[in-house]
Amino acid sequence: MRHILYRYFIFCSVVLCVTFCSISAFSQDDTYLKVDAFGELERPVSAFDHDEHNDKAALEDCSVCHHVYEDGKLVEGESSEDQACADCHTLKAQGSQPGLMMAYHQQCKSCHIESKNGPVACGECHVKK
């Protein structure tokens, strides 16, 4: 009997561990863009659902948003999706590379203006919860 209880305990522990790991691996918290680098914000963080955005915009190529530049030139087909924007963009602009806040705004707004679809005014992205 003791052996059966031990096996049951091990089985339940493994199931719980796998369940918790699966939940955290497959659930992205994409509801809000969170960047600690900015410190205290003047406006609320931007509401953003990654999957919903890509579905509506019919985006399949991650490098459209998650770009890579080398020597100031866009590297076609390369993606930085595994990196935070702050890994490359510092708070302040460096030469032709925009600062972090400007990088976000240019990346999003320029695409929305070009496609004539999507928010471009401050209050359309930075919505109070």
Order of alpha helices (4+ residues) and beta strands (2+ residues): alpha-alpha-beta-beta-alpha-alpha
